[in-house]
């Protein structure tokens, strides 16, 4: 009797050991499979589609002036005072290109300083922040209007100055946001005789800014499309 009990006990221990061994082996297989899956997930490259920005912030625009059509200003400011001055600044954030153009009327009695700038950022939100510097000032200046048919949104307004100062100086600003690109035109007028500008004359300058932008915007932006 005692011998049979010892035999049964010994057999039970062996079956338990076999079960434990099988469980350990199973866990080992699962562990190896898990480690293999982990390495496949984190070590092997996975192709994930990336949405590219509409405009390429790595392009070079050495001479923005060559791509602008400023002929809309010719009737008002018939003389080019000096050669147009292009500027181009690449950075990790994108590109900044600009053109400075000086035009005069009646031998310098009235001078127009025209600055056109194009900024491209890799993200639309970054571009919107740049545009907000221009557009955000519209509400605190004069005659702000939204322009249709230019980019995603466009605004035009007249900078507010003291009435005395506006007899000899005036500044107009136009800004366009299109995807991850910002376009801005700033026209500053100065005159030697402090007689100021009539409302008709001011609106004429604003209309010519809009016309110059509509004429130049498609060609410039085409250079920067991906």
Z-matrix of the N, CA and C atoms (Angstrom, degrees):
N
C 1 1.468
C 2 1.519 1 110.50
N 3 1.320 2 115.18 1 -49.04
C 4 1.470 3 119.83 2 -179.47
C 5 1.510 4 110.72 3 -61.41
N 6 1.374 5 116.32 4 -37.46
C 7 1.461 6 119.18 5 -179.05
C 8 1.514 7 111.39 6 -67.21
N 9 1.410 8 116.65 7 -39.60
C 10 1.476 9 118.24 8 -179.31
C 11 1.531 10 110.99 9 -65.87
N 12 1.395 11 116.18 10 -38.18
C 13 1.469 12 118.30 11 178.54
C 14 1.517 13 110.70 12 -61.45
N 15 1.365 14 115.04 13 -43.59
C 16 1.467 15 117.88 14 -179.73
C 17 1.520 16 110.30 15 -63.32
N 18 1.349 17 118.43 16 -37.25
C 19 1.467 18 121.76 17 -179.53
C 20 1.520 19 110.10 18 -65.78
N 21 1.400 20 115.04 19 -44.78
C 22 1.463 21 117.29 20 179.22
C 23 1.532 22 111.26 21 -62.41
N 24 1.310 23 115.74 22 -41.39
C 25 1.477 24 119.73 23 -179.76
C 26 1.515 25 110.12 24 -62.48
N 27 1.337 26 115.87 25 -42.78
C 28 1.470 27 118.83 26 -179.56
C 29 1.514 28 110.81 27 -64.35
N 30 1.362 29 117.67 28 -40.60
C 31 1.468 30 120.83 29 178.34
C 32 1.510 31 112.10 30 -64.78
N 33 1.347 32 116.82 31 -38.15
C 34 1.472 33 120.49 32 178.92
C 35 1.513 34 111.44 33 -62.97
N 36 1.351 35 113.81 34 -40.74
C 37 1.481 36 117.08 35 -179.48
C 38 1.523 37 109.91 36 -65.33
N 39 1.356 38 116.23 37 -38.17
C 40 1.467 39 118.37 38 -178.90
C 41 1.540 40 109.90 39 -66.52
N 42 1.394 41 117.64 40 -41.88
C 43 1.461 42 119.08 41 179.71
C 44 1.534 43 111.51 42 -64.85
N 45 1.322 44 115.96 43 -38.48
C 46 1.482 45 119.65 44 176.82
C 47 1.509 46 111.31 45 -62.58
N 48 1.345 47 115.79 46 -42.78
C 49 1.468 48 120.43 47 179.41
C 50 1.520 49 110.29 48 -62.42
N 51 1.354 50 116.40 49 -39.54
C 52 1.469 51 119.53 50 179.60
C 53 1.522 52 110.54 51 -64.24
N 54 1.392 53 115.02 52 -42.95
C 55 1.467 54 118.03 53 179.63
C 56 1.537 55 111.20 54 -62.69
N 57 1.317 56 115.97 55 -44.33
C 58 1.480 57 120.23 56 179.54
C 59 1.523 58 109.76 57 -61.40
N 60 1.346 59 115.34 58 -42.77
C 61 1.466 60 118.27 59 179.52
C 62 1.511 61 111.58 60 -61.71
N 63 1.348 62 116.47 61 -39.63
C 64 1.460 63 119.72 62 179.65
C 65 1.524 64 111.14 63 -65.11
N 66 1.358 65 115.93 64 -40.97
C 67 1.465 66 120.01 65 178.69
C 68 1.519 67 110.97 66 -63.06
N 69 1.355 68 115.87 67 -44.85
C 70 1.479 69 120.40 68 179.64
C 71 1.508 70 109.94 69 -61.22
N 72 1.333 71 116.07 70 -43.64
C 73 1.465 72 119.38 71 179.99
C 74 1.519 73 110.83 72 -62.85
N 75 1.358 74 115.97 73 -40.93
C 76 1.464 75 119.68 74 178.24
C 77 1.513 76 112.39 75 -63.04
N 78 1.347 77 114.64 76 -42.03
C 79 1.474 78 118.37 77 177.58
C 80 1.510 79 111.23 78 -63.79
N 81 1.312 80 116.56 79 -37.58
C 82 1.463 81 120.50 80 179.14
C 83 1.518 82 110.40 81 -63.16
N 84 1.345 83 116.39 82 -41.95
C 85 1.461 84 119.95 83 178.95
C 86 1.527 85 110.30 84 -63.71
N 87 1.351 86 115.98 85 -44.56
C 88 1.458 87 119.54 86 178.87
C 89 1.519 88 111.81 87 -62.39
N 90 1.359 89 115.02 88 -39.46
C 91 1.470 90 119.20 89 -179.86
C 92 1.515 91 110.62 90 -64.05
N 93 1.329 92 117.03 91 -46.45
C 94 1.463 93 120.86 92 179.03
C 95 1.520 94 110.26 93 -60.77
N 96 1.347 95 116.56 94 -42.71
C 97 1.464 96 120.28 95 178.91
C 98 1.526 97 110.92 96 -63.09
N 99 1.351 98 115.52 97 -40.14
C 100 1.465 99 119.45 98 179.19
C 101 1.517 100 111.86 99 -65.12
N 102 1.329 101 115.89 100 -43.11
C 103 1.470 102 119.90 101 179.55
C 104 1.521 103 109.82 102 -63.38
N 105 1.331 104 116.13 103 -42.01
C 106 1.467 105 119.90 104 179.32
C 107 1.525 106 110.68 105 -62.11
N 108 1.348 107 115.94 106 -43.84
C 109 1.466 108 119.35 107 179.15
C 110 1.520 109 111.19 108 -64.33
N 111 1.312 110 116.58 109 -38.44
C 112 1.479 111 121.43 110 178.91
C 113 1.522 112 110.17 111 -59.58
N 114 1.350 113 114.87 112 -48.25
C 115 1.463 114 118.27 113 -178.50
C 116 1.519 115 111.39 114 -66.13
N 117 1.330 116 116.63 115 -35.85
C 118 1.451 117 118.29 116 177.10
C 119 1.517 118 110.86 117 -64.88
N 120 1.340 119 115.63 118 -37.31
C 121 1.460 120 120.18 119 -177.58
C 122 1.510 121 112.34 120 -71.97
N 123 1.337 122 116.38 121 -42.72
C 124 1.461 123 119.77 122 -171.54
C 125 1.520 124 114.47 123 -103.73
N 126 1.314 125 118.34 124 -20.23
C 127 1.454 126 120.02 125 -177.80
C 128 1.517 127 112.47 126 -96.01
N 129 1.328 128 117.39 127 -31.85
C 130 1.445 129 119.40 128 -177.42
C 131 1.524 130 109.64 129 -89.04
N 132 1.336 131 117.43 130 137.99
C 133 1.473 132 119.70 131 -179.97
C 134 1.518 133 111.61 132 -65.55
N 135 1.315 134 115.74 133 141.63
C 136 1.459 135 121.92 134 179.04
C 137 1.518 136 107.85 135 -118.13
N 138 1.311 137 116.60 136 128.84
C 139 1.452 138 120.74 137 179.50
C 140 1.522 139 109.72 138 -78.23
N 141 1.349 140 115.32 139 112.71
C 142 1.464 141 121.21 140 178.35
C 143 1.519 142 107.58 141 -117.31
N 144 1.332 143 119.16 142 123.69
C 145 1.468 144 120.25 143 -179.71
C 146 1.527 145 111.14 144 -62.70
N 147 1.345 146 116.39 145 133.39
C 148 1.463 147 122.44 146 -179.55
C 149 1.524 148 108.61 147 -114.13
N 150 1.315 149 115.96 148 128.91
C 151 1.465 150 120.65 149 178.58
C 152 1.523 151 109.07 150 -77.47
N 153 1.324 152 116.74 151 115.87
C 154 1.453 153 121.11 152 -179.53
C 155 1.522 154 109.84 153 -84.86
N 156 1.317 155 115.82 154 150.24
C 157 1.455 156 121.16 155 178.22
C 158 1.523 157 110.09 156 -67.71
N 159 1.320 158 115.61 157 155.80
C 160 1.465 159 121.19 158 -176.62
C 161 1.528 160 111.55 159 -64.43
N 162 1.341 161 116.34 160 -41.06
C 163 1.460 162 121.54 161 -179.13
C 164 1.524 163 109.80 162 -111.57
N 165 1.325 164 115.28 163 147.66
C 166 1.463 165 122.04 164 -175.34
C 167 1.528 166 110.16 165 -89.23
N 168 1.322 167 116.23 166 113.38
C 169 1.460 168 121.43 167 -179.00
C 170 1.514 169 114.20 168 -80.99
N 171 1.338 170 117.25 169 8.96
C 172 1.471 171 119.94 170 177.66
C 173 1.528 172 111.82 171 -110.80
N 174 1.335 173 116.83 172 0.40
C 175 1.464 174 119.89 173 179.72
C 176 1.531 175 110.43 174 -70.34
N 177 1.326 176 114.89 175 158.54
C 178 1.464 177 120.84 176 178.18
C 179 1.522 178 109.33 177 -110.64
N 180 1.335 179 115.68 178 128.12
C 181 1.462 180 121.77 179 174.47
C 182 1.531 181 106.44 180 -123.74
N 183 1.321 182 115.03 181 85.04
C 184 1.466 183 119.45 182 -173.75
C 185 1.525 184 112.31 183 -65.91
N 186 1.336 185 116.49 184 -36.11
C 187 1.462 186 118.88 185 -176.22
C 188 1.523 187 109.75 186 -135.58
N 189 1.327 188 115.48 187 88.91
C 190 1.451 189 120.48 188 178.91
C 191 1.525 190 111.18 189 -62.31
N 192 1.320 191 116.91 190 -32.41
C 193 1.466 192 121.17 191 -177.64
C 194 1.526 193 111.63 192 -57.13
N 195 1.338 194 116.90 193 -35.01
C 196 1.467 195 120.86 194 -179.10
C 197 1.523 196 112.48 195 -65.45
N 198 1.326 197 117.55 196 -19.18
C 199 1.461 198 121.30 197 -175.32
C 200 1.531 199 112.49 198 -106.39
N 201 1.326 200 116.99 199 7.39
C 202 1.462 201 120.62 200 -179.00
C 203 1.522 202 110.84 201 -101.63
N 204 1.323 203 115.02 202 146.26
C 205 1.455 204 121.87 203 173.43
C 206 1.528 205 107.72 204 -113.78
N 207 1.323 206 115.35 205 99.33
C 208 1.466 207 120.88 206 -178.58
C 209 1.523 208 111.74 207 -103.24
N 210 1.319 209 116.71 208 18.96
C 211 1.464 210 120.50 209 -176.81
C 212 1.528 211 112.34 210 -64.00
N 213 1.323 212 117.51 211 -19.09
C 214 1.469 213 119.69 212 178.50
C 215 1.524 214 112.30 213 -62.12
N 216 1.335 215 116.69 214 -23.35
C 217 1.464 216 120.29 215 -179.11
C 218 1.530 217 112.47 216 -89.27
N 219 1.326 218 117.55 217 -6.76
C 220 1.453 219 121.06 218 -171.14
C 221 1.529 220 113.07 219 -60.43
N 222 1.315 221 117.12 220 -40.50
C 223 1.469 222 119.77 221 -177.23
C 224 1.526 223 112.50 222 -66.47
N 225 1.326 224 117.10 223 -30.43
C 226 1.467 225 120.71 224 -179.49
C 227 1.519 226 112.10 225 -86.93
N 228 1.308 227 115.87 226 -39.61
C 229 1.470 228 121.04 227 -175.42
C 230 1.524 229 106.90 228 -127.38
N 231 1.313 230 114.63 229 91.02
C 232 1.455 231 121.03 230 -167.50
C 233 1.531 232 114.61 231 -80.36
N 234 1.314 233 117.06 232 -11.37
C 235 1.466 234 119.50 233 -175.31
C 236 1.519 235 110.75 234 -119.01
N 237 1.330 236 115.31 235 133.68
C 238 1.469 237 120.38 236 174.18
C 239 1.523 238 107.40 237 -88.82
N 240 1.326 239 115.83 238 116.33
C 241 1.466 240 121.06 239 -172.10
C 242 1.522 241 112.18 240 -71.64
N 243 1.313 242 117.01 241 -34.88
C 244 1.463 243 122.12 242 -179.19
C 245 1.524 244 108.54 243 -158.00
N 246 1.328 245 118.34 244 165.35
C 247 1.469 246 119.74 245 -179.74
C 248 1.526 247 111.47 246 -60.25
N 249 1.319 248 115.14 247 142.82
C 250 1.460 249 119.43 248 176.90
C 251 1.524 250 109.67 249 -62.62
N 252 1.327 251 115.23 250 145.51
C 253 1.474 252 120.73 251 -174.39
C 254 1.530 253 111.04 252 -115.24
N 255 1.344 254 116.84 253 107.38
C 256 1.470 255 119.35 254 177.76
C 257 1.519 256 111.44 255 -86.34
N 258 1.307 257 115.75 256 150.29
C 259 1.471 258 121.55 257 174.92
C 260 1.522 259 108.30 258 -138.60
N 261 1.325 260 115.30 259 145.30
C 262 1.456 261 120.38 260 179.83
C 263 1.518 262 109.31 261 -143.94
N 264 1.337 263 116.67 262 128.05
C 265 1.459 264 121.66 263 -178.76
C 266 1.522 265 110.07 264 -132.50
N 267 1.350 266 117.29 265 107.33
C 268 1.472 267 118.89 266 173.52
C 269 1.527 268 110.19 267 -86.03
N 270 1.312 269 116.65 268 153.54
C 271 1.462 270 121.08 269 177.62
C 272 1.516 271 108.58 270 -154.50
N 273 1.327 272 116.39 271 176.84
C 274 1.452 273 120.62 272 177.64
C 275 1.521 274 111.44 273 -67.26
N 276 1.324 275 117.60 274 -23.32
C 277 1.463 276 121.61 275 -178.66
C 278 1.528 277 112.16 276 -83.53
N 279 1.343 278 117.76 277 -18.30
C 280 1.453 279 121.38 278 -177.02
C 281 1.507 280 110.97 279 147.93
N 282 1.327 281 117.05 280 -141.63
C 283 1.460 282 120.66 281 -179.35
C 284 1.528 283 110.44 282 -132.57
N 285 1.332 284 114.81 283 153.64
C 286 1.459 285 123.19 284 173.44
C 287 1.520 286 107.46 285 -133.11
N 288 1.320 287 116.03 286 118.54
C 289 1.457 288 121.32 287 177.66
C 290 1.519 289 108.87 288 -124.11
N 291 1.334 290 116.79 289 145.25
C 292 1.461 291 119.40 290 -179.79
C 293 1.519 292 110.35 291 -149.90
N 294 1.331 293 113.96 292 163.48
C 295 1.463 294 121.38 293 176.26
C 296 1.518 295 108.41 294 -137.70
N 297 1.332 296 116.15 295 127.94
C 298 1.458 297 121.93 296 177.44
C 299 1.521 298 108.09 297 -107.34
N 300 1.339 299 116.43 298 122.33
C 301 1.463 300 121.26 299 -177.54
C 302 1.520 301 109.76 300 -129.17
N 303 1.315 302 115.86 301 129.61
C 304 1.464 303 121.67 302 177.71
C 305 1.519 304 109.28 303 -108.90
N 306 1.339 305 116.08 304 128.55
C 307 1.456 306 121.99 305 176.32
C 308 1.521 307 108.44 306 -129.17
N 309 1.351 308 116.61 307 148.23
C 310 1.463 309 120.44 308 -178.47
C 311 1.522 310 110.62 309 -132.14
N 312 1.337 311 114.81 310 159.29
C 313 1.466 312 122.60 311 178.44
C 314 1.528 313 108.79 312 -130.48
N 315 1.319 314 114.53 313 141.02
C 316 1.471 315 121.25 314 175.81
C 317 1.529 316 110.91 315 54.48
N 318 1.336 317 114.64 316 54.10
C 319 1.469 318 122.13 317 175.37
C 320 1.534 319 113.21 318 57.53
N 321 1.301 320 115.06 319 35.30
C 322 1.451 321 118.71 320 174.16
C 323 1.506 322 115.46 321 94.65
N 324 1.334 323 118.16 322 3.14
C 325 1.462 324 119.02 323 177.59
C 326 1.525 325 111.32 324 -65.09
N 327 1.339 326 115.39 325 -31.42
C 328 1.458 327 120.87 326 174.45
C 329 1.528 328 107.52 327 -128.66
N 330 1.313 329 115.74 328 130.10
C 331 1.474 330 121.41 329 -177.41
C 332 1.525 331 109.05 330 -122.81
N 333 1.328 332 114.71 331 139.01
C 334 1.463 333 120.91 332 176.42
C 335 1.522 334 109.03 333 -119.36
N 336 1.320 335 115.36 334 124.70
C 337 1.460 336 121.64 335 173.87
C 338 1.525 337 106.98 336 -104.89
N 339 1.332 338 115.70 337 113.66
C 340 1.467 339 121.77 338 -175.38
C 341 1.525 340 108.93 339 -109.98
N 342 1.321 341 116.79 340 124.22
C 343 1.463 342 121.89 341 178.41
C 344 1.526 343 108.09 342 -123.79
N 345 1.325 344 115.70 343 120.59
C 346 1.463 345 121.84 344 175.59
C 347 1.524 346 107.51 345 -113.81
N 348 1.317 347 116.96 346 130.19
C 349 1.467 348 120.53 347 -179.03
C 350 1.524 349 110.36 348 -131.32
N 351 1.326 350 114.88 349 146.45
C 352 1.454 351 122.61 350 176.74
C 353 1.521 352 108.18 351 -128.60
N 354 1.312 353 116.21 352 126.82
C 355 1.464 354 122.33 353 -179.77
C 356 1.519 355 109.02 354 -123.60
N 357 1.328 356 116.90 355 130.28
C 358 1.462 357 121.74 356 176.42
C 359 1.519 358 108.23 357 -121.09
N 360 1.319 359 115.88 358 128.72
C 361 1.458 360 122.07 359 175.43
C 362 1.529 361 108.76 360 -118.44
N 363 1.319 362 117.07 361 155.92
C 364 1.459 363 119.97 362 -175.74
C 365 1.526 364 112.42 363 -70.82
N 366 1.312 365 117.86 364 -20.69
C 367 1.461 366 120.88 365 179.30
C 368 1.514 367 111.63 366 -123.38
N 369 1.341 368 115.95 367 148.15
C 370 1.460 369 120.30 368 -179.82
C 371 1.527 370 111.78 369 -64.84
N 372 1.339 371 117.51 370 -35.14
C 373 1.470 372 119.73 371 -179.63
C 374 1.520 373 111.28 372 -67.24
N 375 1.337 374 116.88 373 -38.05
C 376 1.467 375 119.94 374 177.04
C 377 1.519 376 110.53 375 -64.28
N 378 1.334 377 116.45 376 -39.91
C 379 1.459 378 120.23 377 178.01
C 380 1.522 379 110.82 378 -65.47
N 381 1.326 380 116.88 379 -39.44
C 382 1.468 381 120.25 380 179.57
C 383 1.529 382 110.78 381 -62.50
N 384 1.315 383 117.07 382 -36.53
C 385 1.472 384 119.93 383 177.88
C 386 1.521 385 110.62 384 -63.88
N 387 1.334 386 116.99 385 -39.19
C 388 1.466 387 120.62 386 177.30
C 389 1.524 388 109.85 387 -66.00
N 390 1.325 389 116.20 388 -44.83
C 391 1.462 390 120.69 389 -179.38
C 392 1.523 391 111.56 390 -63.54
N 393 1.319 392 117.11 391 -32.70
C 394 1.450 393 121.34 392 -177.37
C 395 1.522 394 111.89 393 -63.34
N 396 1.325 395 116.92 394 -26.92
C 397 1.470 396 120.61 395 176.26
C 398 1.523 397 109.61 396 -60.35
N 399 1.340 398 115.75 397 -38.95
C 400 1.469 399 120.66 398 178.51
C 401 1.521 400 110.95 399 -81.95
N 402 1.333 401 116.15 400 -53.91
C 403 1.462 402 120.23 401 -174.15
C 404 1.523 403 112.54 402 -67.49
N 405 1.324 404 116.70 403 -33.92
C 406 1.454 405 119.99 404 -178.03
C 407 1.509 406 113.27 405 -64.76
N 408 1.347 407 116.74 406 -23.01
C 409 1.463 408 120.22 407 -179.32
C 410 1.521 409 112.18 408 -84.36
N 411 1.325 410 117.57 409 -8.85
C 412 1.464 411 120.26 410 -176.26
C 413 1.526 412 111.93 411 -61.08
N 414 1.316 413 116.32 412 -40.57
C 415 1.464 414 120.08 413 -174.37
C 416 1.520 415 113.30 414 -69.41
N 417 1.324 416 118.09 415 -19.48
C 418 1.462 417 120.70 416 -179.11
C 419 1.519 418 111.25 417 -104.79
N 420 1.351 419 116.41 418 10.91
C 421 1.456 420 120.64 419 176.79
C 422 1.523 421 109.41 420 -120.92
N 423 1.314 422 117.56 421 -166.03
C 424 1.459 423 120.72 422 -170.26
C 425 1.528 424 112.53 423 -103.60
N 426 1.325 425 114.95 424 145.56
C 427 1.465 426 124.30 425 172.90
C 428 1.535 427 113.25 426 51.67
N 429 1.325 428 119.06 427 49.66
C 430 1.462 429 119.02 428 177.12
C 431 1.525 430 110.73 429 -72.74
N 432 1.330 431 115.95 430 134.33
C 433 1.465 432 120.87 431 177.66
C 434 1.519 433 108.95 432 -136.48
N 435 1.331 434 115.79 433 146.08
C 436 1.448 435 121.67 434 173.46
C 437 1.528 436 108.30 435 -88.71
N 438 1.331 437 115.91 436 133.94
C 439 1.457 438 121.50 437 -179.16
C 440 1.528 439 109.52 438 -103.01
N 441 1.304 440 116.65 439 134.53
C 442 1.466 441 120.84 440 179.07
C 443 1.519 442 110.47 441 -95.14
N 444 1.327 443 115.24 442 155.81
C 445 1.453 444 120.31 443 175.55
C 446 1.508 445 115.38 444 79.05
N 447 1.317 446 117.19 445 12.96
C 448 1.467 447 121.65 446 177.23
C 449 1.522 448 109.05 447 -127.82
N 450 1.334 449 117.06 448 106.92
C 451 1.453 450 121.34 449 176.86
C 452 1.516 451 112.86 450 59.81
N 453 1.332 452 114.52 451 -156.74
C 454 1.465 453 120.95 452 177.85
C 455 1.527 454 111.11 453 -77.82
N 456 1.317 455 116.02 454 -34.23
C 457 1.467 456 120.99 455 176.58
C 458 1.525 457 108.62 456 -159.71
N 459 1.331 458 115.33 457 150.23
C 460 1.473 459 120.14 458 -178.31
C 461 1.520 460 108.97 459 -149.46
N 462 1.329 461 115.67 460 145.96
C 463 1.456 462 121.11 461 -177.73
C 464 1.530 463 109.31 462 -139.13
N 465 1.325 464 115.69 463 148.82
C 466 1.465 465 122.69 464 178.37
C 467 1.514 466 108.08 465 -136.91
N 468 1.333 467 116.89 466 135.67
C 469 1.458 468 119.27 467 178.60
C 470 1.531 469 110.69 468 -155.83
N 471 1.322 470 115.11 469 169.08
C 472 1.454 471 122.91 470 178.51
C 473 1.523 472 108.80 471 -108.21
N 474 1.309 473 116.39 472 129.43
C 475 1.462 474 120.10 473 178.66
C 476 1.525 475 109.77 474 -66.10
N 477 1.319 476 115.59 475 137.39
C 478 1.458 477 121.08 476 -178.62
C 479 1.529 478 110.00 477 -85.93
N 480 1.322 479 115.20 478 125.67
C 481 1.466 480 121.65 479 176.16
C 482 1.528 481 109.06 480 -126.41
N 483 1.318 482 115.95 481 167.48
C 484 1.459 483 119.92 482 172.87
C 485 1.528 484 108.52 483 -61.46
N 486 1.321 485 116.52 484 143.61
C 487 1.466 486 120.52 485 -176.09
C 488 1.525 487 112.12 486 -55.81
N 489 1.306 488 117.77 487 -36.97
C 490 1.466 489 121.29 488 179.04
C 491 1.524 490 110.21 489 -65.53
N 492 1.335 491 116.12 490 -41.55
C 493 1.458 492 120.38 491 -178.61
C 494 1.526 493 111.16 492 -69.16
N 495 1.335 494 116.94 493 -31.99
C 496 1.453 495 120.39 494 -177.45
C 497 1.523 496 112.61 495 -69.58
N 498 1.307 497 117.79 496 -9.72
C 499 1.464 498 120.42 497 175.13
C 500 1.526 499 111.75 498 -73.71
N 501 1.317 500 116.13 499 -22.12
C 502 1.466 501 119.03 500 -178.65
C 503 1.523 502 113.28 501 -124.17
N 504 1.338 503 118.33 502 -14.44
C 505 1.459 504 121.31 503 -178.94
C 506 1.528 505 110.53 504 -140.63
N 507 1.328 506 114.95 505 138.52
C 508 1.465 507 120.34 506 174.54
C 509 1.519 508 108.47 507 -146.87
N 510 1.338 509 115.49 508 148.12
C 511 1.464 510 120.68 509 179.28
C 512 1.516 511 109.52 510 -135.70
N 513 1.327 512 115.09 511 136.47
C 514 1.465 513 122.75 512 179.51
C 515 1.525 514 108.53 513 -123.29
N 516 1.335 515 116.52 514 143.79
C 517 1.469 516 121.30 515 -175.90
C 518 1.521 517 109.77 516 -131.45
N 519 1.333 518 115.42 517 136.47
C 520 1.461 519 121.91 518 175.21
C 521 1.523 520 107.71 519 -129.93
N 522 1.330 521 116.87 520 131.11
C 523 1.464 522 120.81 521 -179.57
C 524 1.521 523 111.52 522 -131.91
N 525 1.334 524 115.95 523 139.61
C 526 1.468 525 122.01 524 179.40
C 527 1.525 526 108.81 525 -128.92
N 528 1.325 527 116.12 526 135.89
C 529 1.469 528 122.27 527 171.64
C 530 1.516 529 107.93 528 -115.13
N 531 1.333 530 116.75 529 126.16
C 532 1.460 531 121.53 530 177.95
C 533 1.523 532 108.55 531 -138.48
N 534 1.340 533 115.90 532 104.27
C 535 1.471 534 121.19 533 -176.75
C 536 1.535 535 109.13 534 56.82
N 537 1.335 536 117.11 535 -114.89
C 538 1.472 537 120.79 536 -178.66
C 539 1.521 538 111.86 537 -106.53
N 540 1.335 539 116.48 538 26.11
C 541 1.474 540 121.79 539 178.71
C 542 1.519 541 110.38 540 -121.90
N 543 1.325 542 115.48 541 141.19
C 544 1.469 543 122.03 542 177.54
C 545 1.524 544 108.64 543 -122.61
N 546 1.314 545 115.84 544 128.67
C 547 1.473 546 122.89 545 178.16
C 548 1.521 547 107.33 546 -115.40
N 549 1.322 548 116.84 547 136.05
C 550 1.467 549 119.77 548 178.83
C 551 1.523 550 109.89 549 -141.75
N 552 1.324 551 115.40 550 138.92
C 553 1.467 552 122.19 551 174.64
C 554 1.524 553 107.47 552 -126.17
N 555 1.305 554 115.06 553 131.56
C 556 1.471 555 121.07 554 177.98
C 557 1.527 556 107.77 555 -128.93
N 558 1.329 557 115.71 556 121.64
C 559 1.468 558 121.07 557 179.03
C 560 1.522 559 107.93 558 -117.43
N 561 1.330 560 115.43 559 117.83
C 562 1.468 561 121.84 560 179.02
C 563 1.525 562 108.72 561 -111.29
N 564 1.336 563 116.16 562 125.47
C 565 1.462 564 121.59 563 -178.86
C 566 1.524 565 110.42 564 -108.07
N 567 1.311 566 115.04 565 142.02
C 568 1.465 567 121.37 566 174.89
C 569 1.525 568 108.25 567 -136.38
N 570 1.328 569 116.48 568 142.52
C 571 1.461 570 119.81 569 177.89
C 572 1.519 571 109.58 570 -136.83
N 573 1.327 572 115.30 571 150.22
C 574 1.468 573 119.95 572 -177.44
C 575 1.524 574 111.72 573 -81.86
N 576 1.344 575 117.68 574 -27.17
C 577 1.459 576 120.08 575 177.40
C 578 1.535 577 108.54 576 -98.54
N 579 1.307 578 118.26 577 124.04
C 580 1.469 579 121.40 578 -173.19
C 581 1.521 580 113.22 579 -79.78
N 582 1.327 581 116.75 580 58.21
C 583 1.467 582 119.29 581 -179.16
C 584 1.527 583 111.12 582 -102.38
N 585 1.311 584 116.93 583 -8.70
C 586 1.455 585 120.64 584 176.86
C 587 1.516 586 113.57 585 75.79
N 588 1.340 587 115.38 586 -169.41
C 589 1.459 588 122.40 587 -179.11
C 590 1.521 589 108.99 588 -127.04
N 591 1.303 590 116.50 589 138.03
C 592 1.453 591 120.06 590 176.94
C 593 1.531 592 109.41 591 -72.74
N 594 1.346 593 116.13 592 166.38
C 595 1.464 594 120.20 593 177.71
C 596 1.525 595 110.90 594 -61.36
N 597 1.324 596 116.35 595 -36.11
C 598 1.471 597 120.35 596 178.25
C 599 1.526 598 110.38 597 -64.63
N 600 1.303 599 116.91 598 -42.82
C 601 1.470 600 120.78 599 179.35
C 602 1.531 601 111.29 600 -65.78
N 603 1.317 602 116.51 601 -40.18
C 604 1.464 603 119.69 602 178.24
C 605 1.523 604 110.98 603 -63.58
N 606 1.317 605 116.88 604 -44.86
C 607 1.461 606 120.45 605 179.72
C 608 1.524 607 110.97 606 -65.41
N 609 1.319 608 116.69 607 -31.52
C 610 1.458 609 120.53 608 177.76
C 611 1.528 610 110.49 609 -64.31
N 612 1.328 611 116.72 610 -43.26
C 613 1.470 612 120.07 611 177.78
C 614 1.531 613 110.23 612 -63.23
N 615 1.312 614 117.08 613 -43.76
C 616 1.471 615 121.26 614 179.90
C 617 1.541 616 110.47 615 -61.93
N 618 1.331 617 116.18 616 -41.52
C 619 1.470 618 119.71 617 178.74
C 620 1.524 619 111.00 618 -64.25
N 621 1.316 620 117.04 619 -37.75
C 622 1.464 621 120.27 620 -179.76
C 623 1.534 622 111.13 621 -71.42
N 624 1.321 623 117.48 622 -32.66
C 625 1.464 624 120.46 623 173.56
C 626 1.525 625 110.61 624 -62.14
N 627 1.322 626 115.17 625 -44.01
C 628 1.464 627 120.38 626 179.79
C 629 1.521 628 110.58 627 -64.97
N 630 1.341 629 116.50 628 -42.41
C 631 1.461 630 120.44 629 179.67
C 632 1.526 631 111.29 630 -63.78
N 633 1.332 632 117.05 631 -41.57
C 634 1.465 633 120.59 632 179.07
C 635 1.525 634 110.75 633 -64.84
N 636 1.316 635 116.85 634 -37.68
C 637 1.467 636 120.61 635 178.49
C 638 1.529 637 110.46 636 -67.36
N 639 1.329 638 117.06 637 -45.16
C 640 1.465 639 119.71 638 179.94
C 641 1.529 640 111.38 639 -63.35
N 642 1.328 641 116.61 640 -31.70
C 643 1.459 642 120.18 641 -179.93
C 644 1.530 643 112.03 642 -77.20
N 645 1.317 644 117.40 643 -31.22
C 646 1.470 645 121.33 644 -172.98
C 647 1.520 646 114.16 645 -98.52
N 648 1.319 647 117.06 646 -31.24
C 649 1.462 648 121.77 647 -171.55
C 650 1.540 649 113.28 648 -57.98
N 651 1.336 650 119.89 649 -46.89
C 652 1.472 651 118.91 650 -177.60
C 653 1.524 652 113.14 651 -60.94
N 654 1.338 653 117.46 652 -43.19
C 655 1.464 654 119.73 653 -179.02
C 656 1.507 655 113.84 654 -67.44
N 657 1.329 656 116.29 655 -40.65
C 658 1.471 657 119.37 656 -179.65
C 659 1.514 658 111.16 657 -68.09
N 660 1.320 659 116.97 658 -45.50
C 661 1.462 660 119.40 659 -178.01
C 662 1.535 661 111.84 660 -67.11
N 663 1.330 662 116.65 661 -29.06
C 664 1.470 663 119.57 662 177.55
C 665 1.525 664 111.24 663 -63.21
N 666 1.331 665 116.61 664 -30.56
C 667 1.473 666 120.34 665 178.14
C 668 1.527 667 112.07 666 -67.22
N 669 1.330 668 116.69 667 -22.67
C 670 1.453 669 120.91 668 -170.92
C 671 1.523 670 113.82 669 -108.35
N 672 1.318 671 116.84 670 -2.09
C 673 1.465 672 119.82 671 178.42
C 674 1.529 673 110.94 672 -64.75
N 675 1.317 674 116.06 673 144.28
C 676 1.468 675 120.08 674 175.27
C 677 1.529 676 109.23 675 -71.75
